[in-house]
Amino acid sequence: MKFPNAQNGVKKIFTAEILGLIAAVITLISAFMGIATVAASSAANSSDAALVSTVAAGAGTVIFFAAAAIIGLIAFILNLIGIIGASKDEAAFKIALYATIAGIVLSVLSGFFTSNPTVSNIIKVLTTVAQLCCTVYVIQGIRNLAVKLGDSAMDEKGNNIFKVILVVLLLKLLASIIVTIFGGQFASIIAAVIFLIGVVLDIVQYILYISFLSKAKKMLAE
């Protein structure tokens, strides 16, 4: 085992991504439940049964979103610990760590600008960029280790995974930019559609990324 810190770090990142996948699936379910709630609310005035159905659907949506948020937080912490560990063996993980810290700072800052949608959305765009940098450099870190270990196949897989993840994150970035620049209900609808597409692609991304991390674990264990 040439890179023990990286091996343990990648293990934690792998577990974090599995939790992230679970959170993404729950988010997708809650999004569809939210759509169902909106649809049900249009009929709520017609009967008491419709009103009860709307309230139940709304409560279910809140519960699912809360569960996704909690699981996402656990995944984030575990991912951070993994990156810190892996950075001891490969410098690219340090850049991923700096990007993660930048994302944390931006998330905290966004809380101070909730009353200013424009600034809040700009911060969200910057947060997405930070997430992109973090993911890119985790992949690059594994690719660098693969090169050092003479595993060209893993290096190539990392390159392919990066392209898919880049598309997903750029879609999220696009959604944020549309709302920031144009605003209004129409832009919000477009952003919501892009968000739903992004969530579906997010799940594809997680599956590919988890597969890559699984192979990385095996590579580093040899």
C-alpha positions, 0 to 999 in steps of 0.5 A: 500500500503506497498511499495509505492516507489516500486510500483511507480518504477515498474510502470516506469520500466513497461512503459520502457519495453513496449517502449523497446519492441517497439524498439526491434520490430523496430530493427527486422524490420530494420534487415530484411530491412538490409538483403533486402538491401544487397540482392538488392545491388547485382542486383544494377549494372544491372539496374537503378531501382535496384539501386534506390530500393537499396538506398531506402531500405538502407535509410529505414533501417537507419531511422528504426534503428534511431527510435529504438535507440531513443525509446531505450534511452527513455526506458533506462532513464525511467527504470533507474528512476524506479529502483532508486525509487524502490530501496528505498523499496527493497535492490535488486533494489540497486544492479540493479542500480549499474549494470545499472551504470556499464553498462553506464560507459562501454558504455562510455568506448566503445566509446574510443576503436572503433578503437580496435575491440578486446577491443571494443568487450570485453567491449560489453561482459561486458556490456551484463553481466551488463544488465544481472545483472540489469534484474536479480536483478529487478526480484529478487527485485520483488520476494523479495517483493512478499515473504514479501507480501506472494505471492508465485505465483509471486515468482515462476513466477519470477523464470520462467521468469528469466530462459527465460531472462537468455537464451536470454542474454547468446545468446547475450553474445555468439555472442559477444564472438564469434566475440571477439575470432575468428573475421573474416567474418565467425565469424561475420556471425555466430554472425549475425545469433545468433543476429537475433535469440536473437532479436526474443527471445528478443521480447518473453522475453519482452512479458513475462517480461512485463506480470510479471511487470504488475502482480507486479504492481497489487500486489504492489497496493493491 
